Amino acid sequence: MRRLALLLPGLCGLLAACGGPAAVTSAPPPRRYAAPPPPLRRLAPGTVHFQNLPGLEGVIGATEPRLVAQFGPPRLDVIEGDARKLQFTGVPCVLDIYLYPAAPGAEPQAAYVDARRTDGRDVDRAACVAALKRR
């Protein structure tokens, strides 16, 4: 037993020598983040560009009450800043209409229309408008 007590410190020293040099750790390099995106800029009033496509004559330029009279209550009504999105749906398609005020304090008017089938594929905007008006 006494021999074991004398050998034990020697064995520990040998085992410690097998581990190699101690690893030197340092602080991780500081994280570098990308510059924040520039703030969203609002368009100056009067810079609204109205879509001009055949078949959208009764929609482009219309206000929310006129659109509801044509298509019924919207499925979605999303307001973001001074912009508004109305979404109308039916079996054939989904119609998104974007409204913007043409002047400060003016009632928003439909400026852009987008349409897709219920499976997400693009569809002709004018055909979607016509299909939803028939219901």
C-alpha positions in Angstrom: 0.0 0.0 0.0 2.8 2.3 0.8 4.4 1.6 -2.6 1.1 2.6 -4.2 1.1 5.9 -2.3 4.6 6.6 -3.5 3.8 5.7 -7.1 0.6 7.6 -7.4 2.0 11.1 -7.6 4.5 9.9 -10.2 1.7 8.4 -12.3 -0.3 11.5 -12.1 2.6 13.6 -13.3 3.1 11.2 -16.2 -0.5 11.4 -17.2 -0.5 15.1 -17.0 2.4 15.3 -19.3 0.5 13.3 -21.9 -2.1 16.0 -22.3 0.1 18.3 -24.2 0.4 22.1 -23.6 -2.6 23.8 -22.1 -4.9 25.5 -24.5 -4.7 29.2 -24.4 -8.1 30.8 -24.6 -8.8 34.3 -25.5 -12.0 36.3 -25.8 -13.9 35.8 -29.0 -13.6 38.5 -31.6 -16.4 41.1 -31.3 -19.4 40.5 -33.4 -19.8 42.8 -36.4 -23.3 43.4 -37.5 -24.4 44.7 -40.9 -25.4 48.3 -41.0 -29.1 48.7 -40.2 -31.3 49.1 -43.2 -32.1 52.7 -44.2 -35.4 53.9 -42.7 -38.5 53.5 -44.9 -39.3 56.7 -46.7 -42.8 57.8 -47.4 -43.6 59.1 -50.8 -44.5 62.7 -50.9 -48.2 63.2 -51.4 -49.2 63.5 -55.0 -46.6 61.0 -56.2 -49.0 58.1 -56.3 -48.8 56.3 -59.6 -52.2 54.8 -60.7 -52.1 51.5 -62.6 -53.5 51.9 -66.1 -54.7 48.6 -67.5 -57.8 47.7 -69.6 -60.6 46.2 -67.6 -59.7 48.0 -64.4 -61.5 51.3 -65.2 -64.1 50.9 -62.5 -61.6 49.9 -59.8 -58.6 52.1 -60.3 -59.3 55.5 -58.6 -62.2 54.1 -56.6 -62.5 54.7 -52.9 -63.2 52.1 -50.2 -67.0 52.6 -50.2 -67.2 52.2 -54.0 -65.1 49.1 -53.9 -67.3 47.5 -51.2 -70.3 48.4 -53.4 -68.8 46.5 -56.3 -67.3 43.5 -54.5 -69.0 43.2 -51.1 -67.1 43.3 -47.8 -63.4 42.7 -48.1 -61.9 39.5 -46.7 -58.9 41.6 -45.4 -58.6 45.3 -44.6 -55.0 46.2 -43.8 -53.9 49.7 -42.9 -50.2 50.6 -42.9 -49.4 54.2 -42.5 -51.4 56.1 -45.1 -51.7 53.1 -47.4 -54.5 50.5 -47.3 -55.0 47.1 -48.8 -58.4 45.5 -49.4 -58.6 41.9 -50.3 -61.6 40.4 -52.0 -61.9 36.7 -52.6 -64.1 34.3 -54.6 -63.9 30.8 -56.0 -62.0 31.9 -59.1 -59.4 34.3 -57.6 -58.1 36.6 -54.9 -58.0 40.3 -55.6 -55.7 42.7 -53.7 -56.4 46.4 -54.2 -54.0 48.9 -52.8 -55.3 52.4 -51.9 -53.2 55.5 -51.4 -54.2 59.2 -50.8 -53.4 61.4 -53.8 -53.0 64.4 -51.5 -52.5 65.0 -47.8 -55.8 64.4 -46.0 -57.5 63.0 -49.1 -59.4 59.8 -49.0 -57.3 56.9 -50.3 -58.0 55.7 -53.8 -57.3 52.4 -55.5 -54.0 52.8 -57.3 -52.8 49.3 -57.9 -54.5 45.9 -58.3 -53.0 42.4 -58.1 -54.8 39.1 -58.7 -54.0 35.4 -58.3 -55.9 32.2 -58.4 -56.7 30.5 -55.1 -53.8 28.1 -55.6 -51.4 31.1 -55.8 -50.8 31.2 -59.6 -51.1 34.6 -61.3 -54.3 35.4 -63.1 -55.3 38.2 -65.4 -56.4 41.2 -63.2 -59.2 42.3 -65.4 -60.6 38.7 -65.6 -60.5 38.4 -61.8 -62.3 41.8 -61.4 -65.0 40.7 -63.8 -65.4 37.3 -62.1 -65.7 38.9 -58.6 -68.2 41.5 -59.8 -70.5 38.8 -61.1 -71.1 37.1 -57.7 
